[in-house]
Amino acid sequence: MHADFLIVGSGLTGSVIARTLVDAGKKVLVLDRRAHPGGNVHDHLHESGIWIHTYGPHYFRTNDDEQWRFVNRFGSFYKYEAALKSWVDGNYENWPIAAGYIRRIVGEKWEPGFKGHPANFEEASLAMMPRVIYEKFVKGYNEKQWGVPAHCLSANLARRFDVRQDDEPRLTRHKHQGIPEKGYAELMRRMLEGIPVLLNCDYLRQRDEFKSAGLIVFTGPIDEYFGFDLGRLTYRGQQRTHQYLPEVDFAQPCGQVNNPDPANGPHIRTLEWKHMMQPEFSSSIRGTVLTREVTVTPENPHNYEYPFPDEANARLYKKYRDRAKTIPNLLVCGRLGEYRYYGMDQAIERAMLLARRILNGQKVMVEE
Ligand SMILES: Cc1cc2nc3c(=O)[nH]c(=O)nc-3n(C[C@H](O)[C@H](O)[C@H](O)COP(=O)(O)OP(=O)(O)OC[C@H]3O[C@@H](n4cnc5c(N)ncnc54)[C@H](O)[C@@H]3O)c2cc1C
């Protein structure tokens, strides 16, 4: 089939670019090596009737009205504002940490565990809280997540959380927060409606068949694109174990409970999907599904989830990026192509920007 643009990957990045180009009258072909479109936001129905987010829990949030209107074109959302807990000292405590909790444990006048310019993640976290609190909530969680001591991680990583002065229980304060009423898989199907999508098709194994394509937008792992020939970028991913409890309505107080204490098992968090459903549907379902996640370093690119936040990987990524930039009809982008954690809102915003640049005849891979 002739297409003006070949889009490799039907995740949010590939699908938003495809939709925008098609809306502008371009011919596009989308490929994905998975058996379903939609990338990592995909979800499926458990036999109990409970919706499970196949690749980990996805809470949609954005402050951008235009983006909110865009996603609502493909299906309505119900309000879901994630509020997480951490299992600490035998209790469910708010995550992010509430200042009220710190006062309760340490007293009214507490000092941060580090003062000065933080050189690593441990110091940056201690700059926000006393050491005893850091050790209960942050250290174990992040050492499970990244598989290295916390002082080996980048200080920037600590920007992903805060200490809540007002004891705000919601994970984020975004203006629009929700989950698609008919699920993410259906949302993505509708985003791609009318656009040809070839599934079970690995571009890297079938490149020769797509030689005549114009611009190729590749949203898979950038190191895999080049056959890992400069070395592999490190990723972390989760091994998920699902358990159906037929006799229990709800097993935990919220959808996600973090497990920072290594003595309480290797899993990093437990998800209870029923909390993420609309009560009018979940109330008639018998039993509940719990999913435990244990973080690993996956070998198979299919299981890549989080780029590893350190200098060595950032340097290696830049080498691949500089190479990709020299290939005239190639744009490598998305969370795997740019080796960057993008929330769904960030992935959509970035994809919209790239699509506009493509339509203007520009090819810019990342902000310099
Ligand atoms: C565990 C986890 C939880 C998350 N939770 C949230 C959340 O709560 N809220 C939020 O806003 N964001 C969340 N995110 C982020 C969200 O998943 C990303 O923003 C989104 O997946 C980015 O889409 P993408 O298209 O860039 O990548 P992907 O969704 O990974 O899509 C890439 C696609 O390319 C395909 N592909 C790769 N290589 C090839 C090839 N050679 N040939 C053909 N196809 C190929 C893949 O099969 C895949 O379908 C979470 C991410 C993770 C890992």
The ligand as an SDF file (V2000), in Angstrom:
LIG
                    3D

 53 58  0  0  0  0  0  0  0  0999 V2000
    3.8340    0.9380   34.3120 C   0  0  0  0  0  0  0  0  0  0  0  0
    3.4450    2.2370   33.6850 C   0  0  0  0  0  0  0  0  0  0  0  0
    2.3960    2.9580   34.2110 C   0  0  0  0  0  0  0  0  0  0  0  0
    2.0080    4.1770   33.6440 C   0  0  0  0  0  0  0  0  0  0  0  0
    0.9940    4.8770   34.2130 N   0  0  0  0  0  0  0  0  0  0  0  0
    0.6540    6.0810   33.7040 C   0  0  0  0  0  0  0  0  0  0  0  0
   -0.3610    6.8610   34.3410 C   0  0  0  0  0  0  0  0  0  0  0  0
   -0.9520    6.4690   35.3470 O   0  0  0  0  0  0  0  0  0  0  0  0
   -0.6620    8.0670   33.7840 N   0  0  0  0  0  0  0  0  0  0  0  0
   -0.0240    8.5550   32.6750 C   0  0  0  0  0  0  0  0  0  0  0  0
   -0.3470    9.6620   32.2220 O   0  0  0  0  0  0  0  0  0  0  0  0
    0.9340    7.8160   32.0610 N   0  0  0  0  0  0  0  0  0  0  0  0
    1.2880    6.6090   32.5350 C   0  0  0  0  0  0  0  0  0  0  0  0
    2.2580    5.8590   31.9180 N   0  0  0  0  0  0  0  0  0  0  0  0
    2.8880    6.3530   30.6740 C   0  0  0  0  0  0  0  0  0  0  0  0
    2.2070    5.8330   29.3680 C   0  0  0  0  0  0  0  0  0  0  0  0
    2.2220    4.4410   29.3500 O   0  0  0  0  0  0  0  0  0  0  0  0
    2.9690    6.4310   28.1870 C   0  0  0  0  0  0  0  0  0  0  0  0
    2.7910    7.8170   28.1780 O   0  0  0  0  0  0  0  0  0  0  0  0
    2.5220    5.8950   26.8190 C   0  0  0  0  0  0  0  0  0  0  0  0
    2.5540    4.5000   26.7960 O   0  0  0  0  0  0  0  0  0  0  0  0
    3.4370    6.4390   25.7250 C   0  0  0  0  0  0  0  0  0  0  0  0
    3.0450    5.9390   24.4780 O   0  0  0  0  0  0  0  0  0  0  0  0
    4.0990    5.6190   23.3430 P   0  0  0  0  0  0  0  0  0  0  0  0
    3.3100    5.4980   22.0840 O   0  0  0  0  0  0  0  0  0  0  0  0
    5.2290    6.5830   23.3500 O   0  0  0  0  0  0  0  0  0  0  0  0
    4.7250    4.1990   23.7290 O   0  0  0  0  0  0  0  0  0  0  0  0
    4.0350    2.7580   23.7610 P   0  0  0  0  0  0  0  0  0  0  0  0
    2.7010    2.8130   24.3500 O   0  0  0  0  0  0  0  0  0  0  0  0
    5.0180    1.8260   24.3550 O   0  0  0  0  0  0  0  0  0  0  0  0
    3.8680    2.3800   22.2130 O   0  0  0  0  0  0  0  0  0  0  0  0
    4.9500    1.9310   21.4100 C   0  0  0  0  0  0  0  0  0  0  0  0
    4.3850    0.8890   20.4510 C   0  0  0  0  0  0  0  0  0  0  0  0
    5.3820    0.5900   19.4610 O   0  0  0  0  0  0  0  0  0  0  0  0
    5.3040   -0.7870   19.1670 C   0  0  0  0  0  0  0  0  0  0  0  0
    6.6010   -1.1840   18.5880 N   0  0  0  0  0  0  0  0  0  0  0  0
    7.8190   -1.0960   19.1660 C   0  0  0  0  0  0  0  0  0  0  0  0
    8.7640   -1.5660   18.3200 N   0  0  0  0  0  0  0  0  0  0  0  0
    8.1110   -1.9660   17.1840 C   0  0  0  0  0  0  0  0  0  0  0  0
    8.5480   -2.5390   15.9590 C   0  0  0  0  0  0  0  0  0  0  0  0
    9.8430   -2.8290   15.7200 N   0  0  0  0  0  0  0  0  0  0  0  0
    7.6150   -2.8230   15.0060 N   0  0  0  0  0  0  0  0  0  0  0  0
    6.2990   -2.5570   15.2340 C   0  0  0  0  0  0  0  0  0  0  0  0
    5.8360   -2.0160   16.3800 N   0  0  0  0  0  0  0  0  0  0  0  0
    6.7470   -1.7170   17.3390 C   0  0  0  0  0  0  0  0  0  0  0  0
    5.0240   -1.4220   20.5090 C   0  0  0  0  0  0  0  0  0  0  0  0
    4.4620   -2.7270   20.3370 O   0  0  0  0  0  0  0  0  0  0  0  0
    4.0510   -0.4310   21.1330 C   0  0  0  0  0  0  0  0  0  0  0  0
    2.7170   -0.7820   20.8420 O   0  0  0  0  0  0  0  0  0  0  0  0
    2.6950    4.6640   32.5010 C   0  0  0  0  0  0  0  0  0  0  0  0
    3.7650    3.9460   31.9750 C   0  0  0  0  0  0  0  0  0  0  0  0
    4.1540    2.7590   32.5750 C   0  0  0  0  0  0  0  0  0  0  0  0
    5.3470    2.0280   32.0160 C   0  0  0  0  0  0  0  0  0  0  0  0
  1  2  1  0
  2  3  1  0
  2 52  2  0
  3  4  2  0
  4  5  1  0
  4 50  1  0
  5  6  2  0
  6  7  1  0
  6 13  1  0
  7  8  2  0
  7  9  1  0
  9 10  1  0
 10 11  2  0
 10 12  1  0
 12 13  2  0
 13 14  1  0
 14 15  1  0
 14 50  1  0
 15 16  1  0
 16 17  1  0
 16 18  1  0
 18 19  1  0
 18 20  1  0
 20 21  1  0
 20 22  1  0
 22 23  1  0
 23 24  1  0
 24 25  2  0
 24 26  1  0
 24 27  1  0
 27 28  1  0
 28 29  2  0
 28 30  1  0
 28 31  1  0
 31 32  1  0
 32 33  1  0
 33 34  1  0
 33 48  1  0
 34 35  1  0
 35 36  1  0
 35 46  1  0
 36 37  1  0
 36 45  1  0
 37 38  2  0
 38 39  1  0
 39 40  1  0
 39 45  2  0
 40 41  1  0
 40 42  2  0
 42 43  1  0
 43 44  2  0
 44 45  1  0
 46 47  1  0
 46 48  1  0
 48 49  1  0
 50 51  2  0
 51 52  1  0
 52 53  1  0
M  END
$$$$
